[in-house]
């Protein structure tokens, strides 16, 4: 049922519309030029060096265009595949936590979210980032379930974060770690966060992210300053990217992006708060 739903929601008519500008056209062209040139280190756009984003998504684009041919469908397939993989991860985790029925519902809810549908059908980085962040958080739950006794699960978590960094920057580390810390704190188990093999994990993270970073920096010496200052610190601390917003910016994004399921989540949160108050009385 999940695969059937994914086939309809993510893949059906994938190439029917032309690529939307500016993001889809630019990202697909960078992947096409990578495929044609054979330069898998430095992305190019209209033959100029293009280092606004790291390389992982462009690798997926170039591979898809090479295998399937140059078309709108091939350009969008990586995002659709990442949406499918993310849906299966959601199904797997919910099934492991709450049983078969919950797993099926969770997978279908994820697939039917408007934001998922948009990200799954566009040539943009977000669904690839979503998949890697989900891998990291699922890996944490599994390593905790196994009593922090399986180093390879720790390694999977940190490897996913390393690949997320060279997909869309440092948010690939911040999102899963902050989410895990909040989750553990809400459960009164924040100290378990420290039971991860941080030394081993950071080595794995660096092994996943550094080879490309070093290679592209050797070819483009200005890249480290551009990546750390322009695309990270400056982007987050100033309005240079023209993406400013108030503290409540993401509330309507969340409610609309996960409609109608977001309202069920709000009701669930209210019920949980009411039960907590009853227990305290």
Residue pairs with C-beta under 8 A, 6 or more apart in sequence:
1 104
1 108
2 87
2 88
2 91
2 104
2 107
2 108
2 111
3 84
5 107
5 108
5 111
5 112
6 83
6 84
6 87
6 111
9 111
9 112
9 117
9 120
10 80
10 83
10 84
10 111
10 117
10 120
10 121
11 80
14 72
14 73
14 76
14 77
14 80
14 121
15 71
15 72
15 73
15 74
15 76
16 72
17 72
18 72
19 25
19 28
19 72
19 75
19 123
20 122
23 122
23 123
23 124
24 75
24 122
24 123
24 124
25 123
26 45
27 57
27 58
27 61
27 75
27 123
27 124
27 125
28 61
28 65
28 75
28 123
29 45
29 46
30 43
30 44
30 45
30 50
30 58
30 61
31 57
31 58
31 60
31 61
31 62
31 64
31 65
31 75
32 61
32 62
32 65
32 70
33 43
33 44
33 45
33 46
33 47
34 40
34 43
34 44
34 58
34 59
34 61
34 62
35 61
35 62
35 63
35 65
35 66
37 44
40 55
40 59
40 62
41 55
41 212
41 215
41 216
41 219
42 49
42 51
42 216
42 219
42 220
43 49
43 50
43 51
43 53
43 55
43 58
44 50
49 220
51 216
51 220
51 223
51 226
51 227
52 231
53 125
53 168
53 169
54 165
54 166
54 167
54 168
54 169
54 212
55 166
55 212
55 216
56 128
56 163
56 166
56 167
57 78
57 125
57 128
57 167
57 168
60 78
60 128
61 75
61 78
61 123
63 78
64 74
64 75
64 77
64 78
65 74
65 75
67 74
68 74
68 77
75 123
76 121
76 122
76 123
78 123
78 128
79 119
79 120
79 121
79 122
79 123
79 124
79 127
79 128
80 120
80 121
82 120
82 127
82 128
82 130
82 131
83 111
83 116
83 119
83 120
83 127
83 130
83 131
85 131
86 110
86 116
86 127
86 130
86 131
86 134
87 107
87 110
87 111
87 116
88 107
89 131
89 134
89 135
89 138
90 106
90 107
90 110
90 134
91 103
91 104
91 106
91 107
92 103
92 138
93 103
93 106
93 138
93 141
94 102
94 103
94 105
94 106
94 107
95 102
95 103
95 104
95 106
96 103
96 141
96 145
97 141
109 261
110 116
111 117
112 261
113 257
113 258
113 259
113 261
114 256
114 257
114 258
114 259
115 253
115 256
115 257
115 258
116 127
119 126
119 127
119 130
120 127
125 167
125 168
126 168
128 167
128 168
129 164
129 167
129 168
129 171
129 172
132 160
132 161
132 163
132 164
132 167
132 172
133 160
133 164
133 172
133 175
133 176
135 156
135 157
135 160
136 157
136 158
136 160
136 161
136 164
136 176
137 176
137 179
137 180
139 153
139 154
139 156
139 157
139 160
140 157
140 176
140 180
140 196
142 150
142 153
143 150
143 153
143 154
143 157
143 196
144 192
146 153
148 154
148 192
148 195
148 196
148 197
151 197
151 200
154 196
154 197
154 200
154 201
154 204
155 200
155 201
155 204
157 176
157 196
157 201
158 200
158 201
158 202
158 204
158 205
158 208
159 204
159 205
159 207
159 208
160 176
161 172
161 173
161 176
161 177
161 205
161 208
162 172
162 204
162 205
162 206
162 207
162 208
162 209
163 172
163 208
163 209
164 171
164 172
164 173
164 175
164 176
165 172
165 173
165 205
165 208
165 209
166 172
166 208
166 209
166 212
166 213
169 227
169 231
169 232
170 232
173 205
180 193
181 190
181 193
184 190
184 192
184 193
213 224
213 227
216 223
217 223
217 224
230 240
234 240
235 241
235 243
254 262
255 262
255 263
256 262
258 265
